[in-house]
Amino acid sequence: MNGSFEEVPHEGSVIYYLGRGRDKANIQPFPPGFKMLSGSSSARSYDNTTMTYGTAQYPPRPIADRVSFNCLADGPPLAEQPYMFDTNCANGLRAQIHFQSCWNGIDLYKSDNSHVAYLSSIDDGICPPGYPVLLVHLFMETLYSVTSIDTSDGGQFIFSMGDPTGYGFHADFQNGWNQTVQAEAVYNCANPDNDGQISACQVLQNSQTNAYQEICPERPNEIEEPVEGMLAKLPGCINITPGPAAALSSDMNCPASVVQPYIIPTADTTPVVTASPSPGTGFGLSGWDYVGCANDTAGSVRTLNAKRTTDPSMTTEFCQNYCQSAGYKYAGTEFGDECYCDNFINPSAVLHQTMCYYACAGNTTQDCGGADRISLYNNTLFNPTDVNTALPTAGGGGISNPTVAAAPLASNYVGCASDLVSGSRTLANASFSASNMTIETCATFCTVTNYYGLYGLEYSGECYCGDALLNGGAYLPASDTSCDLRCNGNDVEVCGGTGRLSVYSNTAYVAPHIVNNVGKYVTKGCLTDPNNGKGRALAGNRTVSSGLTVESCVKFCLGRSYKYAGVEYGDE
């Protein structure tokens, strides 16, 4: 504890575009040039007097409720609060803010933000008079990794504007959308309940990418002042103001006597169109056709296995020439700078994937695959008599078919579900991994060796069990194709994907239920057993049995003349 400031990592922000409000069927996209700010950087206490507009039917709400914090701790969920009420959050501290959804229809921006207003309930309700346009509702979440900071020597968490309370959390919005894309997304995708899945909105799925860290890297700082890592002071001339009084402008701005840091000019750029060939059409060198975007490394086996190279000047033509010169029919680019060759496409490959969006290292107008995605090309002028068979395809030698169809899904297949949404498993009970995983192996583990209602397979060789989807996991739309990896032990079976579970139900499963009564003993529900050094809730007597039932516990307690009986841990 030395007075310095350590940057708290955050795991990115999620922005939800939602249909909200009584008139949500008529929500409008943001107009070009539109800007707004939600929250107040100077707030240091809860304002319960400034209210939204409301009526008897749609009552108002304190505007301060636009900000909330969710401490994702282990154990039962904690109630959200409008301030940083707890920072001991094992799974992160999530700061959340709602934006205004009502617009006066005239001003694109006013410095006091009077051109916009909140809905009566902030995230629902009605707009006040004078704000006839209902815009799509914005909700932002930012997850801070508070447990990654060593707080053993003291200190406190503080926002960069000198706010240790969280009441001053704020966010701004500037419309940079392609207006055609935004309008189609708002009109077609904002109101349906699609759990925020991009894949459920085709106009957005067209530009969805898992390569944002590579193709949209963080830009260098434009202001010559330290803002990352360990800092001696907060950036700018910021004073820490704990409140409850609001921070003053002088607490968050430098006086005129302070020399301002140099601002590095931003060079203008010109957008370039990325080539998007259709499968079956020529692209690159003469005679080469685009086959499509396929998954790669399914079951730790490459789609093209015979020969590979990496080059910082990679282009489609470079890779095609490299493979053609080596005597191979197929060429594939991946990760922007990798090239793979073979005369056969491994049967673990599944075509018509998305996310081949990494720009080629040597030509940014071309796509060179993606993360575990390969852009495949076929040399139509290839002479079969010149086949190079020195390195046959692992698991697929001699199979010229581009893909082998996956086996039909079993009748107890439930769907493809997201995993690790909040950093924790969706099926959070028993699990194991194997290099020869099959659907049948996982089913036996979860339904016979163990007894669970659901089992799911992931990343070709992982098996997870549970009774329900937990920790933010959810089933994806039927159109989603991200459960695309073949099983290690059977390449005609699908075993989930990267962060995706192929989920099956145990049709013989009978969920546990509360026994309402055993004789004169009537259930009182599920109670907390403190066991905290002050004694258990029922401390008269106890027994432990591997064959325990509710009835045997009641019989045990009745025989010793106890009024209450309770079961715990399955065998106590």
CORZILIN-V867902 format. One record per residue. RES is the residue in one letter. PSI is psi as a letter, one per 20 degrees, with the letter a starting at -180 (NA if undefined). OMEGA is omega in whole degrees, 0 to 359 (none if undefined). D_CENTER is the distance of its C-alpha to the mean C-alpha in Angstrom with 1 decimal. Layout:
BEGIN
[[RES:PSI:OMEGA:D_CENTER] [RES:PSI:OMEGA:D_CENTER]]
END
This chain:
BEGIN
[[M:n:187:34.3] [N:j:178:35.9] [G:j:178:34.8] [S:r:184:32.2] [F:p:180:28.6] [E:p:181:25.7] [E:p:178:22.5] [V:o:179:19.5] [P:q:171:16.4] [H:q:188:13.3] [E:k:177:9.7] [G:r:179:9.5] [S:q:175:9.6] [V:p:180:8.0] [I:p:179:11.0] [Y:p:173:11.9] [Y:o:192:15.0] [L:q:170:16.8] [G:o:182:20.3] [R:q:178:22.1] [G:q:182:25.8] [R:h:183:28.9] [D:k:188:29.3] [K:i:177:25.7] [A:i:182:27.3] [N:k:180:28.6] [I:q:184:25.7] [Q:q:175:26.1] [P:r:178:24.1] [F:p:180:24.6] [P:q:178:27.8] [P:p:179:28.3] [G:j:183:28.8] [F:p:178:27.3] [K:q:173:26.2] [M:r:177:25.6] [L:p:177:24.8] [S:p:182:23.6] [G:r:180:24.7] [S:o:181:27.7] [S:i:182:27.6] [S:i:183:30.9] [A:p:178:30.2] [R:j:177:30.8] [S:r:184:31.5] [Y:p:179:30.7] [D:o:181:32.6] [N:j:182:33.5] [T:h:179:36.1] [T:o:189:34.4] [M:q:169:33.2] [T:r:171:31.6] [Y:q:178:34.1] [G:r:178:34.7] [T:a:178:37.3] [A:h:180:38.5] [Q:h:179:36.3] [Y:n:187:33.2] [P:q:180:33.8] [P:r:183:32.6] [R:q:177:30.2] [P:p:180:30.2] [I:h:180:28.4] [A:i:180:27.2] [D:i:176:24.8] [R:h:180:22.6] [V:p:175:21.2] [S:q:178:19.7] [F:p:181:18.3] [N:o:178:16.5] [C:o:183:17.5] [L:m:182:15.2] [A:r:171:18.3] [D:q:179:19.3] [G:a:183:21.4] [P:q:180:21.6] [P:q:178:19.3] [L:q:179:21.1] [A:p:179:22.0] [E:q:181:20.4] [Q:q:182:22.9] [P:j:180:23.6] [Y:r:180:24.1] [M:m:187:23.0] [F:h:182:24.8] [D:p:178:23.4] [T:j:175:21.8] [N:m:191:22.2] [C:o:187:18.6] [A:h:184:17.8] [N:j:175:14.0] [G:q:175:14.0] [L:o:184:15.5] [R:o:175:13.4] [A:p:188:15.6] [Q:q:179:15.4] [I:p:174:17.8] [H:q:176:19.0] [F:r:175:21.0] [Q:q:182:24.3] [S:i:184:24.5] [C:p:185:28.3] [W:q:180:30.1] [N:i:176:33.9] [G:j:184:33.7] [I:g:188:35.8] [D:p:176:34.4] [L:h:177:31.4] [Y:q:169:31.4] [K:p:188:33.6] [S:h:177:33.4] [D:j:179:33.7] [N:k:179:30.9] [S:i:177:33.5] [H:i:179:32.6] [V:r:179:29.7] [A:q:179:29.5] [Y:q:169:27.2] [L:r:185:27.3] [S:h:177:29.6] [S:j:181:26.8] [I:g:179:24.5] [D:j:178:21.7] [D:r:176:24.4] [G:b:186:28.1] [I:r:177:30.6] [C:q:177:31.3] [P:r:175:34.4] [P:q:181:37.5] [G:i:179:37.5] [Y:m:189:33.8] [P:i:186:34.2] [V:p:176:31.0] [L:o:180:27.8] [L:r:174:24.8] [V:q:186:21.2] [H:p:178:19.6] [L:p:174:17.1] [F:p:185:15.0] [M:p:175:13.2] [E:p:174:11.3] [T:p:184:11.6] [L:o:180:11.1] [Y:p:182:14.2] [S:m:186:15.0] [V:h:182:18.4] [T:i:177:19.4] [S:i:179:19.4] [I:p:177:22.4] [D:o:181:25.8] [T:j:183:27.4] [S:h:180:30.4] [D:j:177:32.8] [G:b:183:31.8] [G:r:179:30.4] [Q:q:178:28.0] [F:q:186:24.7] [I:p:176:25.5] [F:q:190:23.9] [S:i:178:25.4] [M:j:176:27.7] [G:k:185:29.5] [D:o:176:27.9] [P:j:185:27.7] [T:h:186:27.1] [G:i:179:23.9] [Y:h:183:25.9] [G:j:179:25.9] [F:p:183:22.2] [H:r:181:22.0] [A:q:178:20.3] [D:q:182:21.8] [F:p:173:21.0] [Q:p:185:23.0] [N:o:176:22.8] [G:j:184:22.4] [W:q:159:21.4] [N:o:190:23.4] [Q:h:180:25.2] [T:g:180:25.6] [V:g:181:21.9] [Q:g:182:21.0] [A:g:180:23.8] [E:h:180:22.9] [A:g:181:19.3] [V:g:184:20.6] [Y:h:187:23.5] [N:h:191:21.7] [C:i:185:18.1] [A:h:184:18.1] [N:h:180:20.1] [P:q:178:19.0] [D:n:183:16.7] [N:j:176:13.9] [D:k:177:11.0] [G:j:182:9.5] [Q:p:179:9.1] [I:h:183:10.5] [S:i:180:12.5] [A:i:181:14.5] [C:o:191:15.9] [Q:h:183:18.1] [V:h:176:19.1] [L:h:179:15.6] [Q:h:180:14.8] [N:h:180:18.0] [S:j:178:16.5] [Q:p:181:12.9] [T:q:172:12.6] [N:j:185:11.0] [A:k:187:13.9] [Y:h:180:13.2] [Q:h:181:14.2] [E:g:185:17.4] [I:i:175:18.4] [C:m:184:17.3] [P:q:177:18.3] [E:p:181:19.0] [R:q:176:22.4] [P:q:179:25.4] [N:p:178:26.4] [E:i:178:28.8] [I:p:184:30.6] [E:m:177:32.6] [E:p:180:31.7] [P:p:179:29.6] [V:i:182:26.2] [E:q:178:24.3] [G:b:180:25.1] [M:p:184:28.0] [L:q:176:30.0] [A:h:179:33.5] [K:r:176:32.8] [L:q:177:30.2] [P:q:183:30.0] [G:a:180:32.6] [C:m:188:35.4] [I:p:172:33.2] [N:p:176:34.9] [I:p:184:33.1] [T:o:185:33.9] [P:i:181:33.1] [G:a:8:34.7] [P:i:179:35.4] [A:q:180:37.0] [A:q:176:34.9] [A:q:178:34.7] [L:r:177:37.2] [S:h:180:36.7] [S:i:177:38.7] [D:i:186:36.2] [M:j:180:33.4] [N:q:180:35.6] [C:q:174:38.0] [P:r:183:41.7] [A:h:183:43.7] [S:i:182:45.3] [V:p:178:42.1] [V:p:182:41.7] [Q:q:177:38.4] [P:q:182:36.3] [Y:p:177:36.5] [I:p:182:33.9] [I:p:181:33.3] [P:q:178:33.7] [T:p:181:30.9] [A:p:176:32.3] [D:q:178:31.8] [T:q:179:30.2] [T:p:180:30.8] [P:q:177:28.1] [V:q:181:28.8] [V:p:176:28.1] [T:p:180:26.3] [A:p:181:28.3] [S:m:181:26.8] [P:q:175:29.3] [S:q:178:29.4] [P:p:179:29.9] [G:i:179:33.6] [T:q:180:34.5] [G:q:177:36.1] [F:p:180:34.1] [G:c:180:35.2] [L:q:180:38.5] [S:p:178:41.1] [G:i:181:40.7] [W:p:177:37.0] [D:q:175:34.8] [Y:p:180:31.0] [V:g:180:29.9] [G:a:178:26.2] [C:p:182:22.7] [A:q:172:22.3] [N:q:179:20.1] [D:r:179:21.6] [T:k:175:22.2] [A:p:182:21.8] [G:k:180:23.5] [S:k:179:24.0] [V:p:181:26.5] [R:q:175:26.4] [T:g:173:26.9] [L:o:192:29.8] [N:i:194:31.5] [A:g:186:35.0] [K:q:182:34.7] [R:q:173:32.2] [T:q:175:32.3] [T:p:182:30.2] [D:p:181:31.5] [P:i:178:30.5] [S:k:185:32.2] [M:p:170:30.5] [T:r:176:31.0] [T:g:182:31.2] [E:h:179:35.0] [F:g:183:35.0] [C:g:179:33.2] [Q:g:179:35.4] [N:h:180:38.5] [Y:g:182:37.5] [C:h:180:37.0] [Q:g:180:40.0] [S:h:180:42.3] [A:i:176:41.3] [G:k:182:42.2] [Y:q:185:38.9] [K:h:184:38.0] [Y:q:174:34.2] [A:q:180:32.2] [G:p:178:28.5] [T:q:185:26.5] [E:q:176:23.2] [F:j:176:21.2] [G:h:186:23.5] [D:j:182:26.5] [E:q:180:27.0] [C:p:181:29.5] [Y:q:182:30.2] [C:q:173:33.3] [D:r:174:34.7] [N:i:178:37.2] [F:q:175:35.0] [I:p:183:31.3] [N:p:181:30.0] [P:i:176:29.6] [S:i:182:26.1] [A:q:175:25.0] [V:o:182:23.5] [L:r:177:24.2] [H:k:174:22.8] [Q:r:173:19.3] [T:a:172:17.2] [M:k:165:15.7] [C:m:191:19.1] [Y:j:179:18.6] [Y:p:177:19.8] [A:q:178:23.0] [C:p:183:26.1] [A:h:183:27.3] [G:i:180:30.7] [N:n:187:30.1] [T:i:175:27.1] [T:j:177:28.2] [Q:q:174:27.3] [D:p:177:24.1] [C:m:177:24.3] [G:b:181:21.6] [G:b:176:18.2] [A:o:184:16.2] [D:k:175:17.9] [R:p:185:19.1] [I:p:175:22.8] [S:o:188:24.9] [L:q:178:28.0] [Y:q:183:31.5] [N:p:178:34.8] [N:o:183:38.2] [T:i:179:40.4] [L:j:184:43.5] [F:p:179:43.0] [N:o:183:46.2] [P:h:181:45.6] [T:i:180:48.7] [D:j:182:47.0] [V:p:175:44.1] [N:o:183:43.0] [T:j:183:42.7] [A:h:182:42.7] [L:n:181:39.1] [P:q:180:38.2] [T:p:178:34.7] [A:p:177:33.4] [G:i:184:33.1] [G:j:183:34.1] [G:p:176:37.5] [G:i:181:39.7] [I:o:183:37.1] [S:i:177:37.2] [N:p:181:35.0] [P:h:181:31.8] [T:q:170:29.7] [V:p:185:30.6] [A:q:176:29.1] [A:q:178:27.1] [A:q:178:29.1] [P:q:179:28.7] [L:q:180:26.2] [A:r:183:28.0] [S:h:180:28.7] [N:j:175:26.6] [Y:p:183:23.4] [V:g:180:20.9] [G:r:177:18.0] [C:p:185:14.9] [A:q:176:12.1] [S:q:180:8.5] [D:q:176:8.9] [L:k:180:8.0] [V:g:180:5.1] [S:j:182:7.5] [G:i:179:9.3] [S:q:186:11.7] [R:q:176:12.8] [T:g:171:12.6] [L:o:199:16.2] [A:j:180:17.4] [N:c:183:21.2] [A:q:178:23.2] [S:r:171:22.0] [F:r:177:23.6] [S:q:181:23.4] [A:q:179:26.2] [S:i:178:27.3] [N:l:184:28.9] [M:p:170:26.2] [T:r:177:26.9] [I:h:182:25.8] [E:h:179:29.2] [T:g:180:28.8] [C:g:180:25.6] [A:g:179:27.2] [T:g:181:30.2] [F:g:187:28.3] [C:h:185:26.4] [T:i:181:29.1] [V:f:177:32.3] [T:g:173:32.0] [N:a:182:29.6] [Y:n:181:29.4] [Y:q:183:26.0] [G:h:182:25.1] [L:q:169:22.1] [Y:q:184:21.5] [G:q:180:18.8] [L:q:186:18.9] [E:q:172:16.4] [Y:k:173:16.9] [S:h:187:20.5] [G:j:182:22.0] [E:q:181:20.0] [C:p:181:20.9] [Y:q:182:19.4] [C:q:175:21.2] [G:r:178:20.8] [D:i:181:22.1] [A:r:175:19.0] [L:p:184:15.2] [L:r:169:14.2] [N:k:175:11.6] [G:i:178:9.3] [G:q:182:9.6] [A:q:176:11.1] [Y:p:180:13.2] [L:r:179:12.4] [P:q:182:15.2] [A:h:180:18.3] [S:i:182:18.1] [D:q:184:15.0] [T:j:186:16.2] [S:i:167:13.5] [C:n:193:15.5] [D:j:182:18.1] [L:p:180:19.3] [R:q:182:22.9] [C:q:178:24.0] [N:h:187:25.9] [G:i:180:28.9] [N:o:189:29.2] [D:j:170:28.0] [V:i:176:28.5] [E:q:179:25.9] [V:p:180:22.1] [C:m:174:20.2] [G:b:181:16.5] [G:a:177:14.5] [T:o:184:12.2] [G:k:181:9.5] [R:p:181:11.3] [L:p:167:14.2] [S:o:191:17.4] [V:p:177:18.5] [Y:q:178:22.3] [S:q:173:24.3] [N:o:187:27.4] [T:i:179:30.0] [A:j:186:32.5] [Y:p:174:30.3] [V:o:184:31.9] [A:q:175:29.8] [P:q:179:31.5] [H:q:179:33.3] [I:p:173:35.3] [V:o:187:39.1] [N:h:179:40.6] [N:q:172:44.0] [V:o:186:46.2] [G:c:180:49.7] [K:i:178:50.1] [Y:p:184:46.8] [V:p:183:44.2] [T:p:174:40.5] [K:j:180:39.4] [G:a:181:35.6] [C:o:183:33.1] [L:q:177:34.2] [T:p:176:33.0] [D:o:189:35.2] [P:g:180:35.5] [N:l:186:37.0] [N:k:183:36.9] [G:i:180:40.4] [K:j:178:42.0] [G:q:179:42.3] [R:r:179:40.6] [A:h:175:40.5] [L:o:189:43.1] [A:j:185:45.3] [G:g:182:48.5] [N:r:180:48.0] [R:q:173:45.4] [T:q:179:45.2] [V:p:182:42.7] [S:p:178:42.9] [S:i:178:40.8] [G:k:185:42.2] [L:p:169:41.4] [T:r:176:41.2] [V:g:182:41.4] [E:g:181:44.9] [S:h:177:46.0] [C:g:178:44.6] [V:g:179:46.5] [K:g:179:49.6] [F:g:182:49.3] [C:h:178:49.1] [L:h:180:51.7] [G:i:179:54.1] [R:j:172:53.9] [S:k:176:54.3] [Y:q:182:50.9] [K:h:184:49.7] [Y:q:173:46.0] [A:q:181:44.0] [G:q:179:40.4] [V:q:185:38.2] [E:q:175:35.4] [Y:j:177:33.4] [G:h:184:34.6] [D:j:181:38.0] [E:NA:none:39.3]]
END
